[in-house]
Amino acid sequence: MKQWNSEEEARNEIKTLIGDYYLQYKKNDEVFRPGDRINYASRVFDEKEMQSLADACLDFWLTAGRFSDEFEKNFAEWIGVKHAHIVNSGSSANLLAFTVLTAPELGDRRIRRGDEVITVACGFPTTVNPIIQYGAIPVFLDVTIPQYNIDPDALEEAFVPGKTKAVMIAHTLGNPFDIKTVKDFCDRHGLWLVEDNCDALGSKYTIDGVTKFTGTWGDIGTSSFYPPHHMTMGEGGAVYTDDPLLNRLILSYRDWGRDCVCPPGKDNLCGHRFDGQFGELPKGYDHKYTYSHFGYNLKATDMQAAVGVEQLKKFPSFIERRKHNWKYLKEALIRQGSEVTDKIILPEPAENSSPSWFGFILTIKPDNGRNKVTKYLEDNNIQTRLLFSGNIIKHPCFDEIRGTDAYRVIGGLENTEEIMKKSFWVGVYPGMTDEMLSFMADCIGKAVREL
Ligand SMILES: Cc1ncc(COP(=O)(O)O)c(C=O)c1O
């Protein structure tokens, strides 16, 4: 058996080997040729992520530990919030963000079953699912084209005094929703604002001269670190807030609903583990096993966090490349002239925003044109995506509740319908080269001219 002089020496040797392994087997040096596969998204990484992951594996701590602490601290600092917590997915982040708002500690502002939460039908299902699963009522508003975000003109009509408790919506494909109007509305009526920031990490928004990252304007922000997203941990997500009470609730609901805040593997940090009086428990019942909420276990592992720690260091360059790719595609399509641009609706960034784009969305004007274009692109090895659910109400998961008072709809959702039938998107992930983008724009142009 090989002997090392120290664990550090052993780790360094393993990491050096992993670096070589990355260079020989994982580094992608292939030059793009038209017709090669272009995915809508992919993880972008190098040996650093693999070495960090190996470090966490060698710790064999397995659950949340030193890498989770490091990630949470660095992420909170980077995005500009006081508290950030990692979870095992973006969907879990949304579930946690919503559930926290049902806590008794929030008094009159607490969301109860039957209360209403304003959202959109045109988006990702797990922004809405926690509302339905809890027994609150999602109120669906239409979205605007070409921003693909909530139509703020419909907010006042949706509001019911005493019943409306929150707005929970995503920044679609990186494009911030009209945060100023939505936030003013929430502030005016004392509503919670949950920003599903899963597709917009790195987007910025300015109000009255103050510029901040999306996800930090509302009461709670959520992120996803699933591989196609802006940065990855494999599976993973985060929930963040500036509010100390919400922060405490996030920790409790994430970690089994418990009252105690000691991290995994730590006991009695406050020194009062056995002298409290809670609920109807006997005095001194172990605080570590005292539950103040109906929580979950949504924690992520240190292996995930170890990858995240390295991804975060690369993240500013990812944002810049996403912006470059989006601009490149838009300009390349505009250059193709009115034969193409008359038949499509190009995306537009929200006012006062600097989006960190997740994708490049197009709406194809001629009826039945969208599927012809996506078929042509897929036949040419260019991966396409629809705007997630298009209209969540039309999906089989709504069969049992469709037409009931389990949800409300404001207006006719005309743009939502239009997007479901006519829109699609392609990727702008940082691994894309100008050659790929140019080929994509050419293919989109060819397909659209044929319509
Ligand atoms: C807007 C939005 N919210 C939430 C999620 C869920 O994230 P996850 O896949 O990590 O559960 C996604 C996933 O892509 C998303 O696009």
The ligand as an SDF file (V2000), in Angstrom:
LIG
                    3D

 16 16  0  0  0  0  0  0  0  0999 V2000
  -38.0480   29.4080  -12.9230 C   0  0  0  0  0  0  0  0  0  0  0  0
  -37.6800   28.1020  -12.3140 C   0  0  0  0  0  0  0  0  0  0  0  0
  -37.9660   27.8870  -11.0300 N   0  0  0  0  0  0  0  0  0  0  0  0
  -37.6390   26.7220  -10.4170 C   0  0  0  0  0  0  0  0  0  0  0  0
  -36.9900   25.7260  -11.0910 C   0  0  0  0  0  0  0  0  0  0  0  0
  -36.6640   24.4380  -10.3960 C   0  0  0  0  0  0  0  0  0  0  0  0
  -35.3040   24.2260  -10.2180 O   0  0  0  0  0  0  0  0  0  0  0  0
  -34.7560   22.7210   -9.9820 P   0  0  0  0  0  0  0  0  0  0  0  0
  -34.7430   22.0550  -11.3080 O   0  0  0  0  0  0  0  0  0  0  0  0
  -33.4010   22.8990   -9.4140 O   0  0  0  0  0  0  0  0  0  0  0  0
  -35.6920   22.0620   -9.0450 O   0  0  0  0  0  0  0  0  0  0  0  0
  -36.6700   25.9040  -12.4340 C   0  0  0  0  0  0  0  0  0  0  0  0
  -35.9710   24.8160  -13.1580 C   0  0  0  0  0  0  0  0  0  0  0  0
  -35.4700   24.9250  -14.2220 O   0  0  0  0  0  0  0  0  0  0  0  0
  -37.0170   27.1250  -13.0710 C   0  0  0  0  0  0  0  0  0  0  0  0
  -36.7460   27.3280  -14.3580 O   0  0  0  0  0  0  0  0  0  0  0  0
  1  2  1  0
  2  3  1  0
  2 15  2  0
  3  4  2  0
  4  5  1  0
  5  6  1  0
  5 12  2  0
  6  7  1  0
  7  8  1  0
  8  9  2  0
  8 10  1  0
  8 11  1  0
 12 13  1  0
 12 15  1  0
 13 14  2  0
 15 16  1  0
M  END
$$$$
